[in-house]
């Protein structure tokens, strides 16, 4: 009997939903029929790389901007 642990099932579900969202964006109506969309799904260590990059981007910025970058970094985490 094959088993799928809940953590793995949840990760698979999130990845599948992200792929479906990318497909929906690709097939959605575009202005004048011009398709200029691109999608990227990040998983695992790449999510932390993105969050760290957002933290670095917040450095030496005015408070109102650095707050947004740090908030987004925490959301990615």
mmCIF file of the N, C-alpha and C atoms, coordinates in Angstrom:
data_MODEL
# 
_entry.id   MODEL 
# 
loop_
_atom_site.group_PDB 
_atom_site.id 
_atom_site.type_symbol 
_atom_site.label_atom_id 
_atom_site.label_alt_id 
_atom_site.label_comp_id 
_atom_site.label_asym_id 
_atom_site.label_entity_id 
_atom_site.label_seq_id 
_atom_site.pdbx_PDB_ins_code 
_atom_site.Cartn_x 
_atom_site.Cartn_y 
_atom_site.Cartn_z 
_atom_site.occupancy 
_atom_site.B_iso_or_equiv 
_atom_site.pdbx_formal_charge 
_atom_site.auth_seq_id 
_atom_site.auth_comp_id 
_atom_site.auth_asym_id 
_atom_site.auth_atom_id 
_atom_site.pdbx_PDB_model_num 
ATOM 1   N N  . UNK A 1 1  ? 0.839  -1.177 0.000   1.00 0.00 ? 1  UNK A N  1 
ATOM 2   C CA . UNK A 1 1  ? 0.000  0.000  0.000   1.00 0.00 ? 1  UNK A CA 1 
ATOM 3   C C  . UNK A 1 1  ? 0.894  1.255  0.000   1.00 0.00 ? 1  UNK A C  1 
ATOM 4   N N  . UNK A 1 2  ? 0.596  2.172  -0.880  1.00 0.00 ? 2  UNK A N  1 
ATOM 5   C CA . UNK A 1 2  ? 1.345  3.431  -0.942  1.00 0.00 ? 2  UNK A CA 1 
ATOM 6   C C  . UNK A 1 2  ? 0.814  4.391  0.110   1.00 0.00 ? 2  UNK A C  1 
ATOM 7   N N  . UNK A 1 3  ? 1.727  5.122  0.690   1.00 0.00 ? 3  UNK A N  1 
ATOM 8   C CA . UNK A 1 3  ? 1.340  6.103  1.701   1.00 0.00 ? 3  UNK A CA 1 
ATOM 9   C C  . UNK A 1 3  ? 1.829  7.483  1.283   1.00 0.00 ? 3  UNK A C  1 
ATOM 10  N N  . UNK A 1 4  ? 1.034  8.465  1.596   1.00 0.00 ? 4  UNK A N  1 
ATOM 11  C CA . UNK A 1 4  ? 1.387  9.852  1.320   1.00 0.00 ? 4  UNK A CA 1 
ATOM 12  C C  . UNK A 1 4  ? 1.177  10.629 2.608   1.00 0.00 ? 4  UNK A C  1 
ATOM 13  N N  . UNK A 1 5  ? 2.260  11.044 3.216   1.00 0.00 ? 5  UNK A N  1 
ATOM 14  C CA . UNK A 1 5  ? 2.191  11.794 4.477   1.00 0.00 ? 5  UNK A CA 1 
ATOM 15  C C  . UNK A 1 5  ? 1.525  13.143 4.236   1.00 0.00 ? 5  UNK A C  1 
ATOM 16  N N  . UNK A 1 6  ? 0.877  13.658 5.277   1.00 0.00 ? 6  UNK A N  1 
ATOM 17  C CA . UNK A 1 6  ? 0.111  14.897 5.123   1.00 0.00 ? 6  UNK A CA 1 
ATOM 18  C C  . UNK A 1 6  ? 0.989  16.059 4.672   1.00 0.00 ? 6  UNK A C  1 
ATOM 19  N N  . UNK A 1 7  ? 2.209  16.146 5.185   1.00 0.00 ? 7  UNK A N  1 
ATOM 20  C CA . UNK A 1 7  ? 3.109  17.247 4.798   1.00 0.00 ? 7  UNK A CA 1 
ATOM 21  C C  . UNK A 1 7  ? 3.390  17.200 3.291   1.00 0.00 ? 7  UNK A C  1 
ATOM 22  N N  . UNK A 1 8  ? 3.661  15.999 2.779   1.00 0.00 ? 8  UNK A N  1 
ATOM 23  C CA . UNK A 1 8  ? 3.935  15.842 1.345   1.00 0.00 ? 8  UNK A CA 1 
ATOM 24  C C  . UNK A 1 8  ? 2.682  16.111 0.512   1.00 0.00 ? 8  UNK A C  1 
ATOM 25  N N  . UNK A 1 9  ? 1.536  15.662 1.002   1.00 0.00 ? 9  UNK A N  1 
ATOM 26  C CA . UNK A 1 9  ? 0.274  15.891 0.293   1.00 0.00 ? 9  UNK A CA 1 
ATOM 27  C C  . UNK A 1 9  ? -0.026 17.385 0.213   1.00 0.00 ? 9  UNK A C  1 
ATOM 28  N N  . UNK A 1 10 ? 0.204  18.097 1.308   1.00 0.00 ? 10 UNK A N  1 
ATOM 29  C CA . UNK A 1 10 ? -0.048 19.538 1.336   1.00 0.00 ? 10 UNK A CA 1 
ATOM 30  C C  . UNK A 1 10 ? 0.892  20.269 0.373   1.00 0.00 ? 10 UNK A C  1 
ATOM 31  N N  . UNK A 1 11 ? 2.163  19.863 0.356   1.00 0.00 ? 11 UNK A N  1 
ATOM 32  C CA . UNK A 1 11 ? 3.123  20.492 -0.553  1.00 0.00 ? 11 UNK A CA 1 
ATOM 33  C C  . UNK A 1 11 ? 2.716  20.238 -2.002  1.00 0.00 ? 11 UNK A C  1 
ATOM 34  N N  . UNK A 1 12 ? 2.310  19.015 -2.304  1.00 0.00 ? 12 UNK A N  1 
ATOM 35  C CA . UNK A 1 12 ? 1.857  18.687 -3.657  1.00 0.00 ? 12 UNK A CA 1 
ATOM 36  C C  . UNK A 1 12 ? 0.636  19.516 -4.044  1.00 0.00 ? 12 UNK A C  1 
ATOM 37  N N  . UNK A 1 13 ? -0.287 19.690 -3.097  1.00 0.00 ? 13 UNK A N  1 
ATOM 38  C CA . UNK A 1 13 ? -1.500 20.455 -3.372  1.00 0.00 ? 13 UNK A CA 1 
ATOM 39  C C  . UNK A 1 13 ? -1.162 21.920 -3.661  1.00 0.00 ? 13 UNK A C  1 
ATOM 40  N N  . UNK A 1 14 ? -0.284 22.499 -2.859  1.00 0.00 ? 14 UNK A N  1 
ATOM 41  C CA . UNK A 1 14 ? 0.091  23.905 -3.059  1.00 0.00 ? 14 UNK A CA 1 
ATOM 42  C C  . UNK A 1 14 ? 0.801  24.079 -4.397  1.00 0.00 ? 14 UNK A C  1 
ATOM 43  N N  . UNK A 1 15 ? 1.687  23.144 -4.739  1.00 0.00 ? 15 UNK A N  1 
ATOM 44  C CA . UNK A 1 15 ? 2.395  23.212 -6.019  1.00 0.00 ? 15 UNK A CA 1 
ATOM 45  C C  . UNK A 1 15 ? 1.419  23.083 -7.181  1.00 0.00 ? 15 UNK A C  1 
ATOM 46  N N  . UNK A 1 16 ? 0.442  22.197 -7.048  1.00 0.00 ? 16 UNK A N  1 
ATOM 47  C CA . UNK A 1 16 ? -0.542 22.024 -8.116  1.00 0.00 ? 16 UNK A CA 1 
ATOM 48  C C  . UNK A 1 16 ? -1.400 23.280 -8.281  1.00 0.00 ? 16 UNK A C  1 
ATOM 49  N N  . UNK A 1 17 ? -1.810 23.874 -7.174  1.00 0.00 ? 17 UNK A N  1 
ATOM 50  C CA . UNK A 1 17 ? -2.612 25.094 -7.248  1.00 0.00 ? 17 UNK A CA 1 
ATOM 51  C C  . UNK A 1 17 ? -1.806 26.216 -7.907  1.00 0.00 ? 17 UNK A C  1 
ATOM 52  N N  . UNK A 1 18 ? -0.520 26.321 -7.559  1.00 0.00 ? 18 UNK A N  1 
ATOM 53  C CA . UNK A 1 18 ? 0.334  27.345 -8.180  1.00 0.00 ? 18 UNK A CA 1 
ATOM 54  C C  . UNK A 1 18 ? 0.427  27.125 -9.690  1.00 0.00 ? 18 UNK A C  1 
ATOM 55  N N  . UNK A 1 19 ? 0.560  25.865 -10.100 1.00 0.00 ? 19 UNK A N  1 
ATOM 56  C CA . UNK A 1 19 ? 0.619  25.553 -11.530 1.00 0.00 ? 19 UNK A CA 1 
ATOM 57  C C  . UNK A 1 19 ? -0.701 25.902 -12.215 1.00 0.00 ? 19 UNK A C  1 
ATOM 58  N N  . UNK A 1 20 ? -1.810 25.613 -11.564 1.00 0.00 ? 20 UNK A N  1 
ATOM 59  C CA . UNK A 1 20 ? -3.119 25.953 -12.134 1.00 0.00 ? 20 UNK A CA 1 
ATOM 60  C C  . UNK A 1 20 ? -3.310 27.466 -12.233 1.00 0.00 ? 20 UNK A C  1 
ATOM 61  N N  . UNK A 1 21 ? -2.811 28.201 -11.238 1.00 0.00 ? 21 UNK A N  1 
ATOM 62  C CA . UNK A 1 21 ? -2.902 29.658 -11.283 1.00 0.00 ? 21 UNK A CA 1 
ATOM 63  C C  . UNK A 1 21 ? -2.066 30.212 -12.439 1.00 0.00 ? 21 UNK A C  1 
ATOM 64  N N  . UNK A 1 22 ? -0.886 29.631 -12.665 1.00 0.00 ? 22 UNK A N  1 
ATOM 65  C CA . UNK A 1 22 ? -0.042 30.057 -13.783 1.00 0.00 ? 22 UNK A CA 1 
ATOM 66  C C  . UNK A 1 22 ? -0.745 29.783 -15.112 1.00 0.00 ? 22 UNK A C  1 
ATOM 67  N N  . UNK A 1 23 ? -1.391 28.625 -15.220 1.00 0.00 ? 23 UNK A N  1 
ATOM 68  C CA . UNK A 1 23 ? -2.128 28.289 -16.445 1.00 0.00 ? 23 UNK A CA 1 
ATOM 69  C C  . UNK A 1 23 ? -3.308 29.237 -16.642 1.00 0.00 ? 23 UNK A C  1 
ATOM 70  N N  . UNK A 1 24 ? -3.994 29.581 -15.561 1.00 0.00 ? 24 UNK A N  1 
ATOM 71  C CA . UNK A 1 24 ? -5.128 30.503 -15.650 1.00 0.00 ? 24 UNK A CA 1 
ATOM 72  C C  . UNK A 1 24 ? -4.667 31.882 -16.117 1.00 0.00 ? 24 UNK A C  1 
ATOM 73  N N  . UNK A 1 25 ? -3.526 32.326 -15.610 1.00 0.00 ? 25 UNK A N  1 
ATOM 74  C CA . UNK A 1 25 ? -2.992 33.625 -16.034 1.00 0.00 ? 25 UNK A CA 1 
ATOM 75  C C  . UNK A 1 25 ? -2.635 33.593 -17.518 1.00 0.00 ? 25 UNK A C  1 
ATOM 76  N N  . UNK A 1 26 ? -2.081 32.478 -17.964 1.00 0.00 ? 26 UNK A N  1 
ATOM 77  C CA . UNK A 1 26 ? -1.683 32.347 -19.372 1.00 0.00 ? 26 UNK A CA 1 
ATOM 78  C C  . UNK A 1 26 ? -2.900 32.358 -20.287 1.00 0.00 ? 26 UNK A C  1 
ATOM 79  N N  . UNK A 1 27 ? -3.985 31.725 -19.863 1.00 0.00 ? 27 UNK A N  1 
ATOM 80  C CA . UNK A 1 27 ? -5.155 31.589 -20.735 1.00 0.00 ? 27 UNK A CA 1 
ATOM 81  C C  . UNK A 1 27 ? -6.188 32.687 -20.539 1.00 0.00 ? 27 UNK A C  1 
ATOM 82  N N  . UNK A 1 28 ? -5.963 33.587 -19.588 1.00 0.00 ? 28 UNK A N  1 
ATOM 83  C CA . UNK A 1 28 ? -6.902 34.683 -19.350 1.00 0.00 ? 28 UNK A CA 1 
ATOM 84  C C  . UNK A 1 28 ? -6.880 35.661 -20.525 1.00 0.00 ? 28 UNK A C  1 
ATOM 85  N N  . UNK A 1 29 ? -8.002 36.336 -20.755 1.00 0.00 ? 29 UNK A N  1 
ATOM 86  C CA . UNK A 1 29 ? -8.029 37.339 -21.831 1.00 0.00 ? 29 UNK A CA 1 
ATOM 87  C C  . UNK A 1 29 ? -6.986 38.430 -21.574 1.00 0.00 ? 29 UNK A C  1 
ATOM 88  N N  . UNK A 1 30 ? -6.341 38.863 -22.634 1.00 0.00 ? 30 UNK A N  1 
ATOM 89  C CA . UNK A 1 30 ? -5.300 39.883 -22.542 1.00 0.00 ? 30 UNK A CA 1 
ATOM 90  C C  . UNK A 1 30 ? -5.725 41.115 -23.342 1.00 0.00 ? 30 UNK A C  1 
ATOM 91  N N  . UNK A 1 31 ? -5.146 42.256 -22.981 1.00 0.00 ? 31 UNK A N  1 
ATOM 92  C CA . UNK A 1 31 ? -5.411 43.486 -23.710 1.00 0.00 ? 31 UNK A CA 1 
ATOM 93  C C  . UNK A 1 31 ? -4.922 43.340 -25.146 1.00 0.00 ? 31 UNK A C  1 
ATOM 94  N N  . UNK A 1 32 ? -5.794 43.572 -26.085 1.00 0.00 ? 32 UNK A N  1 
ATOM 95  C CA . UNK A 1 32 ? -5.488 43.472 -27.514 1.00 0.00 ? 32 UNK A CA 1 
ATOM 96  C C  . UNK A 1 32 ? -4.942 42.099 -27.906 1.00 0.00 ? 32 UNK A C  1 
ATOM 97  N N  . UNK A 1 33 ? -5.179 41.080 -27.078 1.00 0.00 ? 33 UNK A N  1 
ATOM 98  C CA . UNK A 1 33 ? -4.738 39.732 -27.404 1.00 0.00 ? 33 UNK A CA 1 
ATOM 99  C C  . UNK A 1 33 ? -3.241 39.513 -27.301 1.00 0.00 ? 33 UNK A C  1 
ATOM 100 N N  . UNK A 1 34 ? -2.537 40.465 -26.698 1.00 0.00 ? 34 UNK A N  1 
ATOM 101 C CA . UNK A 1 34 ? -1.084 40.362 -26.564 1.00 0.00 ? 34 UNK A CA 1 
ATOM 102 C C  . UNK A 1 34 ? -0.753 39.596 -25.287 1.00 0.00 ? 34 UNK A C  1 
ATOM 103 N N  . UNK A 1 35 ? -0.047 38.491 -25.448 1.00 0.00 ? 35 UNK A N  1 
ATOM 104 C CA . UNK A 1 35 ? 0.310  37.662 -24.305 1.00 0.00 ? 35 UNK A CA 1 
ATOM 105 C C  . UNK A 1 35 ? 1.725  37.993 -23.870 1.00 0.00 ? 35 UNK A C  1 
ATOM 106 N N  . UNK A 1 36 ? 1.837  38.731 -22.779 1.00 0.00 ? 36 UNK A N  1 
ATOM 107 C CA . UNK A 1 36 ? 3.149  39.115 -22.266 1.00 0.00 ? 36 UNK A CA 1 
ATOM 108 C C  . UNK A 1 36 ? 3.306  38.661 -20.821 1.00 0.00 ? 36 UNK A C  1 
ATOM 109 N N  . UNK A 1 37 ? 2.628  37.589 -20.451 1.00 0.00 ? 37 UNK A N  1 
ATOM 110 C CA . UNK A 1 37 ? 2.699  37.122 -19.072 1.00 0.00 ? 37 UNK A CA 1 
ATOM 111 C C  . UNK A 1 37 ? 3.787  36.068 -18.920 1.00 0.00 ? 37 UNK A C  1 
ATOM 112 N N  . UNK A 1 38 ? 4.319  36.000 -17.725 1.00 0.00 ? 38 UNK A N  1 
ATOM 113 C CA . UNK A 1 38 ? 5.279  34.957 -17.368 1.00 0.00 ? 38 UNK A CA 1 
ATOM 114 C C  . UNK A 1 38 ? 5.021  34.588 -15.919 1.00 0.00 ? 38 UNK A C  1 
ATOM 115 N N  . UNK A 1 39 ? 5.175  33.333 -15.601 1.00 0.00 ? 39 UNK A N  1 
ATOM 116 C CA . UNK A 1 39 ? 4.956  32.863 -14.239 1.00 0.00 ? 39 UNK A CA 1 
ATOM 117 C C  . UNK A 1 39 ? 6.183  32.121 -13.749 1.00 0.00 ? 39 UNK A C  1 
ATOM 118 N N  . UNK A 1 40 ? 6.362  32.141 -12.441 1.00 0.00 ? 40 UNK A N  1 
ATOM 119 C CA . UNK A 1 40 ? 7.460  31.422 -11.811 1.00 0.00 ? 40 UNK A CA 1 
ATOM 120 C C  . UNK A 1 40 ? 6.962  30.913 -10.472 1.00 0.00 ? 40 UNK A C  1 
ATOM 121 N N  . UNK A 1 41 ? 7.100  29.633 -10.234 1.00 0.00 ? 41 UNK A N  1 
ATOM 122 C CA . UNK A 1 41 ? 6.690  29.025 -8.968  1.00 0.00 ? 41 UNK A CA 1 
ATOM 123 C C  . UNK A 1 41 ? 7.954  28.663 -8.209  1.00 0.00 ? 41 UNK A C  1 
ATOM 124 N N  . UNK A 1 42 ? 8.106  29.210 -7.018  1.00 0.00 ? 42 UNK A N  1 
ATOM 125 C CA . UNK A 1 42 ? 9.262  28.921 -6.183  1.00 0.00 ? 42 UNK A CA 1 
ATOM 126 C C  . UNK A 1 42 ? 8.869  27.940 -5.087  1.00 0.00 ? 42 UNK A C  1 
ATOM 127 N N  . UNK A 1 43 ? 9.757  27.004 -4.797  1.00 0.00 ? 43 UNK A N  1 
ATOM 128 C CA . UNK A 1 43 ? 9.523  26.036 -3.727  1.00 0.00 ? 43 UNK A CA 1 
ATOM 129 C C  . UNK A 1 43 ? 10.810 25.848 -2.923  1.00 0.00 ? 43 UNK A C  1 
ATOM 130 N N  . UNK A 1 44 ? 10.648 25.276 -1.758  1.00 0.00 ? 44 UNK A N  1 
ATOM 131 C CA . UNK A 1 44 ? 11.766 24.878 -0.894  1.00 0.00 ? 44 UNK A CA 1 
ATOM 132 C C  . UNK A 1 44 ? 12.737 26.025 -0.638  1.00 0.00 ? 44 UNK A C  1 
ATOM 133 N N  . UNK A 1 45 ? 14.026 25.787 -0.883  1.00 0.00 ? 45 UNK A N  1 
ATOM 134 C CA . UNK A 1 45 ? 15.075 26.760 -0.550  1.00 0.00 ? 45 UNK A CA 1 
ATOM 135 C C  . UNK A 1 45 ? 14.953 28.053 -1.344  1.00 0.00 ? 45 UNK A C  1 
ATOM 136 N N  . UNK A 1 46 ? 14.351 27.992 -2.519  1.00 0.00 ? 46 UNK A N  1 
ATOM 137 C CA . UNK A 1 46 ? 14.202 29.202 -3.317  1.00 0.00 ? 46 UNK A CA 1 
ATOM 138 C C  . UNK A 1 46 ? 13.290 30.222 -2.642  1.00 0.00 ? 46 UNK A C  1 
ATOM 139 N N  . UNK A 1 47 ? 12.339 29.758 -1.832  1.00 0.00 ? 47 UNK A N  1 
ATOM 140 C CA . UNK A 1 47 ? 11.484 30.686 -1.094  1.00 0.00 ? 47 UNK A CA 1 
ATOM 141 C C  . UNK A 1 47 ? 12.302 31.478 -0.079  1.00 0.00 ? 47 UNK A C  1 
ATOM 142 N N  . UNK A 1 48 ? 13.204 30.802 0.616   1.00 0.00 ? 48 UNK A N  1 
ATOM 143 C CA . UNK A 1 48 ? 14.053 31.500 1.588   1.00 0.00 ? 48 UNK A CA 1 
ATOM 144 C C  . UNK A 1 48 ? 15.017 32.442 0.886   1.00 0.00 ? 48 UNK A C  1 
ATOM 145 N N  . UNK A 1 49 ? 15.519 32.056 -0.282  1.00 0.00 ? 49 UNK A N  1 
ATOM 146 C CA . UNK A 1 49 ? 16.396 32.954 -1.048  1.00 0.00 ? 49 UNK A CA 1 
ATOM 147 C C  . UNK A 1 49 ? 15.658 34.234 -1.407  1.00 0.00 ? 49 UNK A C  1 
ATOM 148 N N  . UNK A 1 50 ? 14.399 34.116 -1.821  1.00 0.00 ? 50 UNK A N  1 
ATOM 149 C CA . UNK A 1 50 ? 13.596 35.289 -2.154  1.00 0.00 ? 50 UNK A CA 1 
ATOM 150 C C  . UNK A 1 50 ? 13.362 36.145 -0.914  1.00 0.00 ? 50 UNK A C  1 
ATOM 151 N N  . UNK A 1 51 ? 13.004 35.507 0.202   1.00 0.00 ? 51 UNK A N  1 
ATOM 152 C CA . UNK A 1 51 ? 12.764 36.253 1.444   1.00 0.00 ? 51 UNK A CA 1 
ATOM 153 C C  . UNK A 1 51 ? 14.020 36.989 1.884   1.00 0.00 ? 51 UNK A C  1 
ATOM 154 N N  . UNK A 1 52 ? 15.166 36.338 1.791   1.00 0.00 ? 52 UNK A N  1 
ATOM 155 C CA . UNK A 1 52 ? 16.430 36.987 2.174   1.00 0.00 ? 52 UNK A CA 1 
ATOM 156 C C  . UNK A 1 52 ? 16.747 38.160 1.250   1.00 0.00 ? 52 UNK A C  1 
ATOM 157 N N  . UNK A 1 53 ? 16.470 37.997 -0.036  1.00 0.00 ? 53 UNK A N  1 
ATOM 158 C CA . UNK A 1 53 ? 16.694 39.093 -0.983  1.00 0.00 ? 53 UNK A CA 1 
ATOM 159 C C  . UNK A 1 53 ? 15.799 40.284 -0.651  1.00 0.00 ? 53 UNK A C  1 
ATOM 160 N N  . UNK A 1 54 ? 14.565 40.013 -0.247  1.00 0.00 ? 54 UNK A N  1 
ATOM 161 C CA . UNK A 1 54 ? 13.667 41.102 0.143   1.00 0.00 ? 54 UNK A CA 1 
ATOM 162 C C  . UNK A 1 54 ? 14.177 41.800 1.401   1.00 0.00 ? 54 UNK A C  1 
ATOM 163 N N  . UNK A 1 55 ? 14.693 41.030 2.359   1.00 0.00 ? 55 UNK A N  1 
ATOM 164 C CA . UNK A 1 55 ? 15.286 41.631 3.561   1.00 0.00 ? 55 UNK A CA 1 
ATOM 165 C C  . UNK A 1 55 ? 16.464 42.525 3.195   1.00 0.00 ? 55 UNK A C  1 
ATOM 166 N N  . UNK A 1 56 ? 17.327 42.052 2.300   1.00 0.00 ? 56 UNK A N  1 
ATOM 167 C CA . UNK A 1 56 ? 18.472 42.871 1.867   1.00 0.00 ? 56 UNK A CA 1 
ATOM 168 C C  . UNK A 1 56 ? 18.001 44.135 1.158   1.00 0.00 ? 56 UNK A C  1 
ATOM 169 N N  . UNK A 1 57 ? 16.960 44.021 0.378   1.00 0.00 ? 57 UNK A N  1 
ATOM 170 C CA . UNK A 1 57 ? 16.432 45.180 -0.358  1.00 0.00 ? 57 UNK A CA 1 
ATOM 171 C C  . UNK A 1 57 ? 15.900 46.242 0.608   1.00 0.00 ? 57 UNK A C  1 
ATOM 172 N N  . UNK A 1 58 ? 15.453 45.808 1.795   1.00 0.00 ? 58 UNK A N  1 
ATOM 173 C CA . UNK A 1 58 ? 14.911 46.741 2.785   1.00 0.00 ? 58 UNK A CA 1 
ATOM 174 C C  . UNK A 1 58 ? 15.995 47.588 3.439   1.00 0.00 ? 58 UNK A C  1 
ATOM 175 N N  . UNK A 1 59 ? 17.234 47.144 3.363   1.00 0.00 ? 59 UNK A N  1 
ATOM 176 C CA . UNK A 1 59 ? 18.339 47.847 4.006   1.00 0.00 ? 59 UNK A CA 1 
ATOM 177 C C  . UNK A 1 59 ? 18.569 49.202 3.352   1.00 0.00 ? 59 UNK A C  1 
ATOM 178 N N  . UNK A 1 60 ? 18.787 50.199 4.197   1.00 0.00 ? 60 UNK A N  1 
ATOM 179 C CA . UNK A 1 60 ? 19.091 51.567 3.753   1.00 0.00 ? 60 UNK A CA 1 
ATOM 180 C C  . UNK A 1 60 ? 17.976 52.203 2.933   1.00 0.00 ? 60 UNK A C  1 
ATOM 181 N N  . UNK A 1 61 ? 16.755 51.800 3.180   1.00 0.00 ? 61 UNK A N  1 
ATOM 182 C CA . UNK A 1 61 ? 15.600 52.420 2.524   1.00 0.00 ? 61 UNK A CA 1 
ATOM 183 C C  . UNK A 1 61 ? 14.822 53.203 3.585   1.00 0.00 ? 61 UNK A C  1 
ATOM 184 N N  . UNK A 1 62 ? 14.051 54.190 3.172   1.00 0.00 ? 62 UNK A N  1 
ATOM 185 C CA . UNK A 1 62 ? 13.192 54.892 4.131   1.00 0.00 ? 62 UNK A CA 1 
ATOM 186 C C  . UNK A 1 62 ? 12.248 53.897 4.822   1.00 0.00 ? 62 UNK A C  1 
ATOM 187 N N  . UNK A 1 63 ? 11.836 54.223 6.032   1.00 0.00 ? 63 UNK A N  1 
ATOM 188 C CA . UNK A 1 63 ? 11.009 53.307 6.828   1.00 0.00 ? 63 UNK A CA 1 
ATOM 189 C C  . UNK A 1 63 ? 9.773  52.823 6.091   1.00 0.00 ? 63 UNK A C  1 
ATOM 190 N N  . UNK A 1 64 ? 9.082  53.718 5.402   1.00 0.00 ? 64 UNK A N  1 
ATOM 191 C CA . UNK A 1 64 ? 7.837  53.320 4.748   1.00 0.00 ? 64 UNK A CA 1 
ATOM 192 C C  . UNK A 1 64 ? 8.081  52.311 3.631   1.00 0.00 ? 64 UNK A C  1 
ATOM 193 N N  . UNK A 1 65 ? 9.271  52.299 3.047   1.00 0.00 ? 65 UNK A N  1 
ATOM 194 C CA . UNK A 1 65 ? 9.599  51.324 2.012   1.00 0.00 ? 65 UNK A CA 1 
ATOM 195 C C  . UNK A 1 65 ? 10.159 50.040 2.630   1.00 0.00 ? 65 UNK A C  1 
ATOM 196 N N  . UNK A 1 66 ? 11.065 50.179 3.589   1.00 0.00 ? 66 UNK A N  1 
ATOM 197 C CA . UNK A 1 66 ? 11.669 48.992 4.198   1.00 0.00 ? 66 UNK A CA 1 
ATOM 198 C C  . UNK A 1 66 ? 10.621 48.149 4.918   1.00 0.00 ? 66 UNK A C  1 
ATOM 199 N N  . UNK A 1 67 ? 9.592  48.799 5.467   1.00 0.00 ? 67 UNK A N  1 
ATOM 200 C CA . UNK A 1 67 ? 8.514  48.061 6.130   1.00 0.00 ? 67 UNK A CA 1 
ATOM 201 C C  . UNK A 1 67 ? 7.802  47.143 5.146   1.00 0.00 ? 67 UNK A C  1 
ATOM 202 N N  . UNK A 1 68 ? 7.579  47.621 3.943   1.00 0.00 ? 68 UNK A N  1 
ATOM 203 C CA . UNK A 1 68 ? 6.899  46.824 2.920   1.00 0.00 ? 68 UNK A CA 1 
ATOM 204 C C  . UNK A 1 68 ? 7.757  45.622 2.521   1.00 0.00 ? 68 UNK A C  1 
ATOM 205 N N  . UNK A 1 69 ? 9.062  45.846 2.288   1.00 0.00 ? 69 UNK A N  1 
ATOM 206 C CA . UNK A 1 69 ? 9.944  44.742 1.913   1.00 0.00 ? 69 UNK A CA 1 
ATOM 207 C C  . UNK A 1 69 ? 10.022 43.698 3.021   1.00 0.00 ? 69 UNK A C  1 
ATOM 208 N N  . UNK A 1 70 ? 10.122 44.143 4.270   1.00 0.00 ? 70 UNK A N  1 
ATOM 209 C CA . UNK A 1 70 ? 10.215 43.185 5.385   1.00 0.00 ? 70 UNK A CA 1 
ATOM 210 C C  . UNK A 1 70 ? 8.902  42.426 5.573   1.00 0.00 ? 70 UNK A C  1 
ATOM 211 N N  . UNK A 1 71 ? 7.797  43.113 5.408   1.00 0.00 ? 71 UNK A N  1 
ATOM 212 C CA . UNK A 1 71 ? 6.490  42.444 5.495   1.00 0.00 ? 71 UNK A CA 1 
ATOM 213 C C  . UNK A 1 71 ? 6.388  41.356 4.426   1.00 0.00 ? 71 UNK A C  1 
ATOM 214 N N  . UNK A 1 72 ? 6.774  41.699 3.202   1.00 0.00 ? 72 UNK A N  1 
ATOM 215 C CA . UNK A 1 72 ? 6.711  40.731 2.114   1.00 0.00 ? 72 UNK A CA 1 
ATOM 216 C C  . UNK A 1 72 ? 7.660  39.560 2.353   1.00 0.00 ? 72 UNK A C  1 
ATOM 217 N N  . UNK A 1 73 ? 8.838  39.834 2.888   1.00 0.00 ? 73 UNK A N  1 
ATOM 218 C CA . UNK A 1 73 ? 9.780  38.753 3.196   1.00 0.00 ? 73 UNK A CA 1 
ATOM 219 C C  . UNK A 1 73 ? 9.165  37.787 4.212   1.00 0.00 ? 73 UNK A C  1 
ATOM 220 N N  . UNK A 1 74 ? 8.514  38.332 5.222   1.00 0.00 ? 74 UNK A N  1 
ATOM 221 C CA . UNK A 1 74 ? 7.861  37.471 6.229   1.00 0.00 ? 74 UNK A CA 1 
ATOM 222 C C  . UNK A 1 74 ? 6.697  36.692 5.618   1.00 0.00 ? 74 UNK A C  1 
ATOM 223 N N  . UNK A 1 75 ? 5.981  37.309 4.702   1.00 0.00 ? 75 UNK A N  1 
ATOM 224 C CA . UNK A 1 75 ? 4.881  36.593 4.032   1.00 0.00 ? 75 UNK A CA 1 
ATOM 225 C C  . UNK A 1 75 ? 5.405  35.427 3.197   1.00 0.00 ? 75 UNK A C  1 
ATOM 226 N N  . UNK A 1 76 ? 6.524  35.621 2.533   1.00 0.00 ? 76 UNK A N  1 
ATOM 227 C CA . UNK A 1 76 ? 7.122  34.540 1.745   1.00 0.00 ? 76 UNK A CA 1 
ATOM 228 C C  . UNK A 1 76 ? 7.545  33.396 2.665   1.00 0.00 ? 76 UNK A C  1 
ATOM 229 N N  . UNK A 1 77 ? 8.121  33.761 3.810   1.00 0.00 ? 77 UNK A N  1 
ATOM 230 C CA . UNK A 1 77 ? 8.538  32.724 4.765   1.00 0.00 ? 77 UNK A CA 1 
ATOM 231 C C  . UNK A 1 77 ? 7.335  31.964 5.291   1.00 0.00 ? 77 UNK A C  1 
# 
